[in-house]
């Protein structure tokens, strides 16, 4: 007896990330609705603490780890729309 299985996707989601040194952006083409979100992003390579950050032009919370140079920005954005994160360094 042979069992045949066919997968047919109802939809797909394409997520494009861009980073240009101090600015990160996410653009999505949502085909599948889900409850997925980006809670935080860690930027690496900061030897000194950045002056601040913003998410979609609004001031945001960030913390610097002086040991590994990571700068964590609290994003809290759903994948249902595009967003931008900027580091002020």
DAFEN-V862963 format. One record per pair of residues at least 12 apart in sequence whose C-alpha atoms are under 6 Angstrom apart, sorted by the first residue. I is the first residue (numbers start at 1). J is the second residue. D is the distance in whole Angstrom. If there is no record, write none. Layout:
i: <I/I>
j: <J/J>
d: <D/D>
//
This chain:
i: <11/11/12/12/13/13/13/13/14/14/15/15/22/22/23/23/24/24/25/25/26/26/27/37/37/37/38/38/39/39/40/40/40/41/41/42/42/43/43/44/44/45/46/47/49/50/50/51/51/52/53/53/53/54/54/55/55/56/56/61/61>
j: <31/32/31/32/29/30/31/32/28/29/27/28/86/87/85/86/84/85/83/84/82/83/82/77/78/79/76/77/75/76/73/74/75/72/73/71/72/70/71/69/70/69/69/69/64/88/89/88/89/88/86/87/88/85/86/84/85/83/84/73/74>
d: <5/6/5/6/6/5/5/6/6/5/6/4/6/5/6/4/6/5/6/4/5/5/5/5/4/5/6/5/5/4/5/4/5/6/5/5/4/6/5/6/4/5/5/5/6/6/5/5/5/5/5/4/6/6/5/6/5/6/5/6/6>
//
